[in-house]
C-alpha cells in the first residue's frame, strides 16, 4: 500500500496518490489510464516514464516526485 512519508499517511490506490499529492503538496499530476508507462506532471510540463518502458507510471511518478518536488511516496 502506498504511503506518503512526508505526511505519514496511507494511500489506497493510484487515484488516491494523485489526489493526495494535489491536495496536500500542491503538485498537479495525471496518470494515464490508457498507457501504463506514462504520467504527466502539470507543474513541470513534463511526461514521466515515457523513456523507461516496463516501468509503471506510478513508479515513475514516485521517482519524479522525490527528485523534483521533495515528496516521498513509498510502496
N, C-alpha and C positions, 0 to 999 in steps of 0.2 A: 504494500500500500504506500503510495507516495506521501511524503511528509515534507512540510516546509520547515527547514532547520532554523530559519530566521524567526518564525512565529511559534515554533514548537506545536504545530497542529497537523492532524492527519487529513489527507485529501483523498476522496474516494476513487476518482477516475480522471481521465484526461480533461473532461469538461470542467471538473471541479478545480483542477490545476490552473486552467486558463482563467476561470472566474476569480480564483483567489489571487493570482498574480496581478490581475487588473484592479481588483477592489482594494487589496491591501498594500501592494507595492507600486501601483500606478504605472505598470508596464503593460502595454496593449499588444497582445499576440493572438494569432489564429492558428489552429491546427486544421490541416486539410483532410477532411474525411475521405475524399476520393483517392488520395495518394498517401500511402503510409510513410513516404520519405520526405515530405515537405511540410515545414511550419513557416510562419511568416511573422516577423516582429515589425509591427507598425511603427514603433518608435524609432527603430534603426533603419526602416525602409529596406529590409533585407530578408530574403528567403533563407531558411535554415535547413540544413540537411540534404540539400539537393546534390551536393558533390560527394556524399558518402552513401552510396547505395547499400542497402541492407540494414541501415541504422533506422530505427523507428523515429518518427517525427518528434515524439515526446522526449526521447533520449537526447536528440539533437537540440531540442528546445531547452532541456535542463542544462546542458553544457553551455549554451548561449547565455542563459540567464545567469549562470555562475560567473562566466567570464566577463560579460558586458554590463550586467546590472546588479551584481553582487547579491543575487537571490539564490539561495541553495535549496533546490528541491531534490530530495533523496528518495530512493526506492526502498 
